[in-house]
Amino acid sequence: MPAITLIEAVNLALAHELKRDNDVVILGEDVGINGGVFRATNGLAQKFGEDRVIDTPLAESMIAGLAVGMAAQGLKPIAEMQFEAFMMPAYDMIYNHIARMRLRTRGRITLPMVIRAPWGGGIHAPEHHSDSPEAQCAHIPGLKVVIPSNPSRAYGLLLAAIRDPDPVLFFEPKRVYRIVKHEIEDNGEEYPLGTCFVDREGTDITLVSWGAMMHETLQAADKLEQQGISAEVIDVATISPLDIDTILESVAKTGRLCIVCEAPRSGSWASEIAAQVSEEGLFHLLAPIGRVTGYDTTMPYYKLEKQFMPSVDRIIEEARRLVEYK
């Protein structure tokens, strides 16, 4: 069983579904001959043909519009946006058509489609290449929003997204595209959407995160353990629909919650999780809910990028503050 990276796991899942289901097609800028900007579709056009892995012009709104038409007519398109912020020109299609088609047609037409996009900061890229817009997208009813944190989840969750009867936005944490490897058997086994994963059991505090920040969060949990603090770590994985029950169950056990994300703080998905836990789990809390996030600015250029994004030290500092709160 080979050990592969997250980007290779994406490629493996795409190849699996192209082989399994003739209705699956891939489209986007440079996804064909070049294999995509990060090589997620590397080799697929050569293996499955250019009528199923389709190069398009540099026009995100057109790519999303094509996917709407394909899905409405029975295909299962997987559209690639080269970077997350490049989705904004396609926002009209996403907001006004992709998310609403099932409701608009009273269920007569569903859109089984996926929009994939590299997501988040940490690769020293300029603006428009390092954003974390998951909260904006999760705010739109009718969409599922998924962010895997490692190769195994990228494979299993992408399979589930492609097979889902409704549209899914699949954000891939590009900072960890190639830094972690997992042994993955290409058996077509999907992971459930709408389910959090408890990656580490603990008793003193619950740490919640998703995407690339899971790696700093797990490192922080290791160091907190050395300091005598037992942290439970939860990977949200599916931002919307949110599995709040798993988070509430953990908070009932630990009494403290710290949410970690790299998006700007105000209106982030960390805010939504904090609000729901406040509404439904207030009497389990032994301390205020903590958030370790980016700042309310545009992602800075690379020299200040590390200062913007949550670090292991910032997570530990906040966790200790919550555990020592009286």
TAWO-V496416 format. One record per pair of residues at least 12 apart in sequence whose ideal C-beta (glycine too) atoms are under 10 Angstrom apart, sorted by the first residue. I is the first residue (numbers start at 1). J is the second residue. Records with the same first field share a line. If there is no record, write none. Layout:
I=J + J
This chain:
1=182 + 183 + 184 + 185 + 186 + 187
2=181 + 182 + 183 + 184 + 185 + 186
3=151 + 180 + 181 + 182 + 183 + 184
4=151 + 152 + 154 + 155 + 180 + 181 + 182 + 183 + 184 + 186
5=150 + 151 + 154 + 176 + 177 + 178 + 179 + 180 + 181 + 182
6=40 + 148 + 149 + 150 + 151 + 152 + 153 + 154 + 155 + 172 + 173 + 174 + 175 + 176 + 177 + 178 + 179 + 180 + 181 + 182 + 212
7=36 + 38 + 39 + 40 + 42 + 118 + 151 + 154 + 172 + 174 + 176 + 177 + 178
8=39 + 40 + 42 + 151 + 154 + 155 + 177 + 178 + 181 + 182 + 184
9=40 + 148 + 150 + 151 + 152 + 153 + 154 + 155 + 156 + 157 + 158 + 172 + 177 + 181 + 182 + 184 + 186
10=36 + 38 + 39 + 40 + 41 + 80 + 116 + 118 + 148 + 151 + 154 + 155 + 158 + 170 + 172 + 177
11=35 + 36 + 38 + 39 + 40 + 41 + 42 + 43 + 44 + 154 + 155 + 158
12=151 + 154 + 155 + 158 + 159 + 184 + 185 + 186
13=40 + 78 + 154 + 155 + 156 + 157 + 158 + 159 + 160 + 161 + 162 + 170 + 184 + 186 + 188 + 190
14=26 + 31 + 36 + 40 + 41 + 42 + 44 + 48 + 53 + 78 + 80 + 114 + 116 + 155 + 158 + 159 + 162
15=41 + 42 + 43 + 44 + 47 + 48 + 186
16=155 + 158 + 159 + 162 + 186 + 187 + 188
17=76 + 78 + 114 + 158 + 159 + 161 + 162 + 163 + 188
18=41 + 44 + 47 + 48 + 49 + 52 + 53 + 76 + 78 + 162
19=47 + 48 + 186 + 188
20=159 + 162 + 163 + 188
21=75 + 76 + 162 + 163
22=48 + 52 + 75 + 76
23=52 + 70 + 71 + 74 + 75 + 76 + 77 + 112
24=48 + 52 + 53 + 75 + 76 + 77 + 78 + 112 + 114 + 162 + 163
25=48 + 51 + 52 + 53 + 54 + 66 + 67 + 70 + 71 + 75 + 76 + 77 + 78 + 79 + 113
26=40 + 41 + 44 + 45 + 48 + 52 + 53 + 54 + 55 + 76 + 77 + 78 + 79 + 80 + 114 + 116
27=41 + 52 + 53 + 54 + 55 + 56 + 62 + 63 + 64 + 66 + 67 + 70 + 75 + 77 + 78 + 79 + 80
28=40 + 41 + 53 + 54 + 55 + 56 + 58 + 60 + 63 + 66 + 67 + 77 + 78 + 79 + 80 + 81 + 82 + 115 + 116 + 117
29=55 + 56 + 57 + 58 + 59 + 60 + 63 + 80 + 81 + 82 + 86
30=55 + 56 + 58 + 80 + 82
31=44 + 45 + 53 + 54 + 55 + 56 + 63 + 78 + 79 + 80 + 82 + 116
32=44 + 45 + 46 + 49 + 50 + 52 + 53 + 54 + 55 + 56
33=45 + 46 + 50 + 53 + 55
34=55
35=53
36=53 + 80 + 82 + 116 + 118
37=80 + 81 + 82 + 83 + 118 + 129 + 174
38=80 + 82 + 83 + 118 + 123 + 172 + 174 + 177 + 178
39=177 + 178
40=80 + 116 + 118 + 154 + 158 + 172 + 174 + 177
41=53 + 78 + 80 + 116
52=75
53=78
54=66 + 70 + 77 + 79
56=79 + 80
58=82 + 86 + 89
59=89 + 90
60=79 + 81 + 82 + 86 + 87 + 88 + 89 + 90 + 91 + 93 + 94 + 115 + 117
61=87 + 88 + 89 + 90 + 91 + 92 + 93 + 94
62=89 + 90 + 93
63=77 + 79 + 80 + 81 + 86 + 87 + 89 + 90 + 93 + 115
64=77 + 79 + 81 + 87 + 89 + 90 + 91 + 92 + 93 + 94 + 97 + 98 + 113 + 115 + 167
65=79 + 90 + 92 + 93 + 97 + 98
66=79 + 93
67=79 + 90 + 93 + 94 + 97 + 98 + 111 + 113 + 114 + 115 + 167
68=93 + 94 + 97 + 98 + 101 + 109 + 111 + 113 + 167
69=97 + 111
70=111 + 112 + 113
71=98 + 101 + 109 + 110 + 111 + 112 + 113 + 114 + 165 + 166 + 167
72=97 + 101 + 105 + 109 + 110 + 111 + 112 + 113
73=109
74=112
75=112 + 113
76=111 + 112 + 113 + 114 + 162 + 163 + 164 + 165
77=111 + 112 + 113 + 114 + 115 + 162 + 167
78=113 + 114 + 115 + 116 + 158 + 161 + 162 + 168 + 170
79=93 + 98 + 113 + 114 + 115 + 116 + 117 + 170
80=114 + 115 + 116 + 117 + 118 + 170 + 172
81=115 + 116 + 117 + 118 + 119 + 169 + 171
82=117 + 118 + 129
83=117 + 118 + 119 + 125 + 128 + 129 + 130 + 131 + 174
84=117 + 118 + 119 + 120 + 128 + 129 + 130 + 131 + 132 + 133 + 134 + 137 + 169 + 171 + 172 + 174
85=117 + 119 + 127 + 128 + 129 + 130 + 131 + 132 + 133 + 299
86=117 + 118 + 128 + 129 + 131
87=115 + 117 + 119 + 131 + 133 + 136 + 137 + 169 + 171
88=128 + 131 + 133 + 136
90=115 + 117
91=133 + 136 + 137 + 140
93=115
94=115 + 136 + 137 + 140 + 142 + 143 + 167 + 169
95=136 + 137 + 139 + 140 + 142 + 143
96=140
97=111 + 167
98=111 + 113 + 115 + 140 + 142 + 143 + 166 + 167 + 169
99=111 + 137 + 140 + 141 + 142 + 143 + 166 + 167 + 169
100=140 + 141 + 142 + 143
101=113 + 142 + 166 + 167
102=142 + 165 + 166 + 167
103=141 + 142
104=142
110=164 + 165 + 166 + 167
111=142 + 164 + 165 + 166 + 167 + 168
112=161 + 162 + 163 + 164 + 165 + 166 + 167 + 168
113=161 + 162 + 164 + 165 + 166 + 167 + 168 + 169
114=144 + 146 + 158 + 161 + 162 + 163 + 164 + 167 + 168 + 169 + 170
115=137 + 143 + 161 + 167 + 168 + 169 + 170 + 171
116=146 + 158 + 161 + 162 + 168 + 169 + 170 + 171 + 172
117=131 + 133 + 137 + 169 + 170 + 171 + 172 + 174
118=130 + 171 + 172 + 173 + 174 + 175 + 177
119=131 + 132 + 133 + 134 + 147 + 169 + 170 + 171 + 172 + 173 + 174 + 175 + 211 + 212 + 262
120=132 + 133 + 134 + 147 + 171 + 172 + 173 + 174 + 175 + 176 + 210 + 211 + 212 + 213 + 261 + 262 + 263 + 294 + 299 + 309
121=173 + 174 + 175 + 212 + 262 + 263 + 294 + 299 + 300 + 302 + 305 + 306 + 308 + 309
122=173 + 174 + 175 + 176 + 212 + 213 + 262 + 299 + 302 + 305 + 306 + 308 + 309
123=174 + 175 + 177 + 212 + 302 + 305
124=175 + 301 + 302 + 303 + 305 + 306
125=174 + 175 + 299 + 301 + 302 + 305
126=299 + 301 + 302
127=298 + 299 + 300 + 301
128=298 + 299
129=174 + 299
130=174 + 175 + 262 + 294 + 298 + 299 + 300 + 301 + 302 + 305 + 308 + 309
131=262 + 263 + 264 + 294 + 298 + 299
132=147 + 171 + 173 + 210 + 211 + 212 + 213 + 261 + 262 + 263 + 264 + 268 + 269 + 293 + 294 + 299 + 309
133=145 + 169 + 171 + 263
134=146 + 147 + 169 + 171 + 210 + 211 + 236 + 239 + 240 + 261 + 262 + 263 + 268 + 269
135=239 + 240 + 261 + 263 + 264 + 266 + 267 + 268 + 269 + 270 + 271 + 272
136=263 + 267 + 269
137=169 + 171 + 239 + 240 + 269
138=169 + 238 + 239 + 240 + 241 + 242 + 269 + 272
139=240 + 267 + 269 + 272
140=167 + 169 + 240
141=240
142=166 + 167 + 240
143=166 + 167 + 168 + 169 + 239 + 240 + 241
144=160 + 161 + 164 + 166 + 167 + 168 + 169 + 170 + 193 + 194 + 238 + 239 + 240 + 241
145=168 + 169 + 170 + 171 + 193 + 210 + 238 + 239 + 240 + 241 + 242 + 269
146=158 + 160 + 161 + 164 + 168 + 169 + 170 + 171 + 172 + 191 + 193 + 194 + 210 + 236 + 237 + 238 + 239 + 240
147=169 + 170 + 171 + 172 + 173 + 209 + 210 + 211 + 212 + 213 + 214 + 235 + 236 + 237 + 238 + 239 + 261 + 269
148=161 + 170 + 171 + 172 + 173 + 176 + 191 + 210 + 211 + 214 + 235 + 237 + 238
149=173 + 176 + 180 + 197 + 199 + 209 + 210 + 211 + 212 + 213 + 214 + 215 + 217 + 218 + 235 + 236 + 237
150=173 + 176 + 179 + 180 + 181 + 182 + 197 + 199 + 211 + 212 + 214 + 215 + 235 + 237
151=176 + 177 + 178 + 180 + 181 + 182 + 183 + 184
152=180 + 182 + 183 + 184 + 191 + 197
153=182 + 191 + 197 + 214 + 235 + 237
154=170 + 172 + 173 + 176 + 177 + 182 + 184 + 191
155=182 + 184 + 185 + 186 + 187 + 188 + 189 + 190 + 191
156=184 + 187 + 188 + 189 + 190 + 191 + 192 + 193 + 237
157=170 + 190 + 191 + 192 + 193 + 195 + 237 + 238
158=170 + 172 + 190 + 191
159=187 + 188 + 189 + 190 + 191
160=189 + 190 + 191 + 192 + 193 + 194 + 195 + 238
161=190 + 191 + 193 + 238
162=190
163=188 + 190 + 193
164=190 + 193
166=193
168=193 + 238 + 240
169=239 + 240
171=210 + 211 + 239
172=211 + 212
173=210 + 211 + 212 + 213 + 214 + 215 + 262
174=211 + 212
175=211 + 212 + 213 + 215 + 262 + 309
176=211 + 212 + 213 + 214 + 215
177=212
179=212 + 215
180=212 + 215
191=237 + 238
192=237 + 238 + 243
193=237 + 238 + 240 + 241 + 243
194=237 + 238 + 239 + 240 + 241 + 242 + 243
195=235 + 236 + 237 + 238 + 241 + 243 + 245 + 246
196=208 + 210 + 234 + 235 + 236 + 237 + 238 + 242 + 243 + 244 + 245 + 246 + 247 + 249 + 250
197=210 + 214 + 233 + 234 + 235 + 236 + 237 + 238 + 243 + 246
198=232 + 233 + 234 + 235 + 246 + 247 + 249 + 250
199=214 + 217 + 218 + 221 + 232 + 233 + 234 + 235
200=217 + 218 + 221 + 222 + 225 + 230 + 231 + 232 + 233 + 234 + 235
201=230 + 231 + 232 + 233 + 250 + 253
202=221 + 224 + 225 + 229 + 230 + 231 + 232 + 233 + 234 + 250 + 253 + 254
203=229 + 230 + 231 + 232 + 253 + 254 + 255
204=224 + 225 + 228 + 229 + 230 + 231 + 232 + 253 + 254 + 255 + 256 + 286 + 319 + 322 + 323
205=221 + 224 + 229 + 230 + 231 + 232 + 233 + 250 + 251 + 254 + 255 + 256 + 257 + 258 + 286 + 287 + 290 + 318 + 319 + 320 + 322 + 323
206=231 + 232 + 233 + 234 + 246 + 247 + 248 + 249 + 250 + 251 + 252 + 253 + 254 + 255 + 256 + 257 + 258 + 259 + 277 + 289 + 319 + 322
207=220 + 221 + 224 + 231 + 232 + 233 + 234 + 250 + 254 + 256 + 257 + 258 + 259 + 260 + 290 + 292 + 315 + 318 + 319
208=232 + 233 + 234 + 235 + 236 + 246 + 247 + 250 + 251 + 257 + 258 + 259 + 260 + 261 + 269 + 270 + 273 + 274 + 277 + 289 + 291
209=233 + 234 + 235 + 236 + 258 + 259 + 260 + 261 + 262 + 270 + 292 + 310 + 315
210=234 + 235 + 236 + 237 + 238 + 239 + 259 + 260 + 261 + 262 + 269 + 270 + 273
211=235 + 236 + 237 + 239 + 261 + 262 + 263
212=262 + 309
213=235 + 259 + 260 + 261 + 262 + 263 + 292 + 293 + 294 + 309 + 310 + 315
214=233 + 234 + 235 + 236 + 237 + 260
215=312
216=260 + 262 + 292 + 309 + 310 + 311 + 312 + 313 + 314 + 315 + 316
217=231 + 233 + 234 + 235 + 258 + 259 + 260 + 261 + 292 + 310 + 312 + 315 + 319
218=231 + 233 + 235 + 312 + 315
219=311 + 312 + 315 + 316
220=233 + 258 + 260 + 292 + 310 + 311 + 312 + 313 + 314 + 315 + 316 + 317 + 318 + 319
221=233 + 312 + 315 + 316 + 319
222=312
223=312 + 313 + 315 + 316 + 319
224=312 + 315 + 316 + 319 + 320 + 323
227=316 + 319 + 320 + 323
228=323
229=256 + 316 + 319 + 320 + 322 + 323 + 324
230=254 + 323
231=254 + 256 + 258 + 315 + 316 + 319 + 323
232=247 + 249 + 250 + 251 + 253 + 254 + 256 + 257
233=250 + 260
234=246 + 247 + 249 + 250 + 251 + 257 + 259 + 273
236=259 + 261 + 269 + 270 + 273
239=261 + 269 + 272 + 273
240=269 + 272
242=269 + 272 + 273 + 276
244=272 + 273 + 276 + 277 + 279 + 280 + 281
245=280
247=259 + 273 + 276 + 277 + 280 + 281
248=276 + 277 + 280 + 281 + 284
249=281 + 284
250=277 + 281 + 284
251=277 + 280 + 281 + 282 + 284 + 285 + 286 + 289
252=281 + 283 + 284 + 285
253=284
254=284 + 285 + 286 + 322 + 323
255=281 + 284 + 285 + 286 + 287 + 322 + 323
256=284 + 285 + 286 + 287 + 288 + 289 + 290 + 319 + 321 + 322 + 323 + 325
257=273 + 274 + 277 + 278 + 281 + 284 + 285 + 286 + 287 + 288 + 289 + 290 + 291 + 322
258=270 + 274 + 287 + 289 + 290 + 291 + 292 + 315 + 316 + 318 + 319 + 320 + 321 + 322 + 323
259=271 + 272 + 273 + 274 + 277 + 289 + 290 + 291 + 292 + 293 + 318
260=290 + 291 + 292 + 293 + 310 + 314 + 315 + 318 + 319
261=273 + 291 + 292 + 293 + 294 + 309 + 310
262=292 + 293 + 294 + 299 + 308 + 309 + 310
263=293 + 294 + 296 + 299
264=293 + 294 + 295 + 296 + 297 + 298 + 299 + 308
265=291 + 292 + 293 + 294 + 295 + 296 + 297
266=293 + 295 + 296
267=296
268=291 + 293 + 294 + 296
269=293
270=289 + 290 + 291 + 292 + 293 + 294
271=289 + 291 + 293
273=289 + 291
274=288 + 289 + 290 + 291
275=289
277=289
285=322 + 325
286=322 + 323 + 325 + 326
287=321 + 322 + 323 + 324 + 325 + 326
288=321 + 322 + 325
289=322
290=315 + 317 + 318 + 319 + 321 + 322 + 325
291=310 + 318
292=309 + 310 + 311 + 314 + 315 + 316 + 317 + 318 + 319
293=308 + 309 + 310 + 314
294=307 + 308 + 309 + 310
295=307 + 308 + 309
